[in-house]
Amino acid sequence: MESSDTPPDDLIPDLVVTLAITRDDFQAAAAPNAAPETLKKFTTNKALIEAVNNLFLETYESYTGRARMTGSGDAKRLVIHFQTAEAHDMCIGSTHPEFPDLAFHAHDPRQLRTNEDL
């Protein structure tokens, strides 16, 4: 009988990999073109994105710092991302003195895709 450090094939356990998928991307969006006071203060997309990122990184612990613009004209949206629903909900329910007329609302890109498919 030979001795070996490897167990026979029938004694090797099957490896099962389990992935847990958690949703940690809670999005909100605002319509900057509907916020003339904010646009007077921040005249470029880049300036507004940087200001939002700077303030929200200090204000909301789970803010990701990933603000971006989508669309153009009346369809332009400033989309922001949070890692927790609590911070997302606080942002939606808050006003920010730096952006007096910029209101954030819940944003779900999956819902937008569904509406476009109709």
Residue pairs with C-beta under 8 A, 6 or more apart in sequence:
24 83
24 84
25 81
25 82
25 83
26 81
26 82
26 83
26 84
26 85
26 87
26 88
27 79
27 80
27 81
27 82
27 88
27 106
27 107
27 108
27 109
28 79
28 80
28 82
28 88
28 91
28 92
28 104
28 105
28 106
28 107
29 70
29 77
29 78
29 79
29 80
29 104
29 105
29 107
30 77
30 78
30 80
30 99
30 102
30 103
30 104
30 105
31 74
31 76
31 77
31 78
32 38
32 39
32 45
32 48
32 69
32 76
32 77
32 78
32 102
33 39
33 73
33 74
33 76
34 101
35 99
35 101
35 102
35 103
36 101
37 100
37 101
38 48
38 99
38 100
38 101
38 102
39 48
41 98
42 48
42 51
45 69
48 78
49 67
49 68
49 69
49 78
51 98
51 99
52 67
52 78
52 80
52 99
53 65
53 67
55 96
55 98
56 63
56 65
56 67
56 80
56 91
57 63
57 65
59 96
60 82
60 87
60 90
60 91
61 84
61 87
62 82
62 83
62 84
62 86
62 87
63 80
63 81
63 82
63 83
63 87
63 91
64 80
64 81
64 82
64 83
66 80
66 81
67 78
67 79
67 80
67 81
68 78
68 79
69 76
69 77
69 78
69 79
70 76
70 77
70 79
71 77
77 107
78 102
79 107
80 91
80 104
82 88
82 91
88 106
91 104
92 104
92 105
92 106
95 103
96 102
